[in-house]
C-alpha cells in the first residue's frame, strides 16, 4: 500500500468526533486545552467534555496528537517520522510559549535504550525542554 492510500485509511479510521477535533488541533498554531477545544466544536455537535476527552485520548494513543503535560494542552504531531506515540519531546519557549516537537534521532536512539539503576522498565516518556527560542533571543 502506498503512503497516500495509507494516510486515507488512517483518516477513515477516525470517528466523526475524533476527525473534527483532530482537524481543529491540526489547524491551530498553538497547543489547545480541552475546554477551548470543546467551545470550538460545540456547533459541530460535540457538546460534552467527555466526548472531547475520549477523542483526545484516542488521538494521543494512535500518535496523531501529543499532550504537552506542563500546559495540559494538545498539539498535532509535527514529526512525519514519529513512530512511537508514547515517546515525545518538545522545546518550549519560556518567553513566547511557542512549542515545537523535537525531531532528533540521537535523542530518541539514546532514550530507546535508556536504563537507570532502579531497574525500571519504561513504557513511555514525554520530555519538555524549556529555554528561549531564536525569535525571542533576536528581540
C-alpha positions in Angstrom: 0.0 0.0 0.0 1.5 3.4 -0.9 1.8 6.2 1.5 -1.2 8.3 0.2 -3.5 5.3 0.5 -2.2 4.6 4.0 -3.0 8.2 5.1 -6.5 7.9 3.7 -7.1 4.6 5.6 -5.9 6.3 8.8 -8.2 9.2 8.2 -11.1 6.9 7.7 -10.3 5.1 10.9 -11.1 8.2 12.9 -14.6 8.6 14.3 -16.5 11.7 13.4 -15.7 13.4 16.7 -12.0 12.4 16.5 -11.8 13.8 13.0 -13.4 17.1 14.0 -11.1 17.5 17.0 -8.0 16.4 15.0 -8.8 18.9 12.3 -9.1 21.7 14.8 -5.9 20.9 16.6 -4.0 20.4 13.3 -5.0 23.9 12.1 -4.0 25.6 15.4 -0.8 27.5 15.7 -0.5 26.7 19.4 -1.4 23.8 21.8 -5.1 23.8 22.7 -6.7 23.0 26.1 -9.6 20.6 26.2 -12.2 23.2 27.2 -11.0 25.5 24.4 -11.5 22.6 22.0 -15.0 22.0 23.4 -16.0 25.6 22.9 -14.7 25.5 19.3 -16.5 22.2 18.3 -19.9 22.7 20.0 -21.5 23.9 16.8 -20.4 20.7 15.2 -22.4 18.5 17.6 -19.8 17.8 20.2 -21.5 19.1 23.4 -19.9 17.2 26.4 -16.4 17.4 27.8 -16.4 13.6 28.0 -16.8 13.4 24.2 -13.7 15.7 23.8 -11.6 13.8 26.3 -12.4 10.4 24.7 -11.4 11.7 21.3 -8.3 13.3 22.7 -7.3 10.1 24.4 -7.7 8.1 21.2 -5.8 10.6 19.1 -2.9 10.6 21.6 -3.0 6.8 21.7 -2.6 6.5 17.9 0.0 9.2 17.7 -2.0 11.9 15.8 -1.6 14.4 18.6 0.6 14.9 21.7 -0.2 16.2 25.1 2.0 18.9 26.4 1.9 18.0 30.1 3.1 21.3 31.5 0.4 23.2 29.7 -2.3 20.5 29.9 -2.8 21.1 26.2 -2.7 19.2 22.9 -1.0 19.7 19.6 -0.8 17.8 16.3 2.2 15.6 15.8 4.6 17.7 13.7 7.1 14.9 13.1 6.1 12.9 10.0 8.7 10.3 11.1 7.1 10.0 14.5 6.7 6.3 15.0 6.1 6.0 18.7 3.1 7.7 20.2 4.5 7.1 23.7 7.9 8.8 23.1 7.7 12.5 22.6 10.0 15.5 23.3 9.2 19.2 23.0 11.0 22.5 23.2 9.0 25.3 24.9 10.0 28.9 24.8 9.7 30.5 28.3 9.1 33.9 26.7 6.6 33.5 23.9 5.4 29.9 24.9 6.0 28.6 21.4 6.0 24.8 21.5 7.9 22.6 18.9 8.2 18.9 18.6 11.8 17.8 18.7 13.0 15.7 15.9 16.4 14.3 17.0 17.2 10.8 16.1 20.2 10.7 18.5 18.0 11.7 21.4 15.4 9.0 20.5 18.0 6.3 20.0 19.5 7.1 23.4 16.2 7.1 25.1 15.0 3.9 23.4 17.7 2.0 25.3 17.7 4.2 28.4 18.3 2.2 31.6 18.7 3.6 35.1 20.0 2.0 38.2 16.5 1.4 39.6 15.7 -1.3 37.1 12.5 0.4 36.0 11.2 -0.7 32.6 9.9 2.4 30.9 6.9 2.2 28.7 6.6 5.9 27.6 8.1 9.3 28.1 7.2 12.9 27.4 10.1 15.3 27.7 9.7 19.0 27.8 12.8 21.3 27.4 12.4 24.9 28.4 14.5 27.8 27.0 14.3 30.9 24.8 13.6 30.5 21.0 15.5 32.2 18.3 12.8 34.8 17.6 12.8 35.9 21.3 16.6 35.8 21.5 16.8 38.1 18.5 14.4 40.7 20.1 
